[in-house]
């Protein structure tokens, strides 16, 4: 399922940080852009470990893009494989 994530763009000394608006408290980071989807998948799996039923539906990007807390970065749609989330704690 495609989820919008907000990327805090890094530089030569800092990784790209990711905030997952639909998953409060779930963050990820990667040095390269192509590593972001795997980092987000891993973070989501850890965040929802044992709580598969707690995964919300994605928020429409049009709503999130209007939020003033998301300025100066970039949006990325990440295909989260919900079947990889462990259902038991």
Secondary structure, 3 states (H helix, E strand, C coil): CEEEEEEECCCCCCCEEEECCCCCCCEEEECCHHHHHHHHHHHHHHHCCCCHHHCCCCCCHHHHCCCCCCCCCEEEEEECCHHHCCCCC
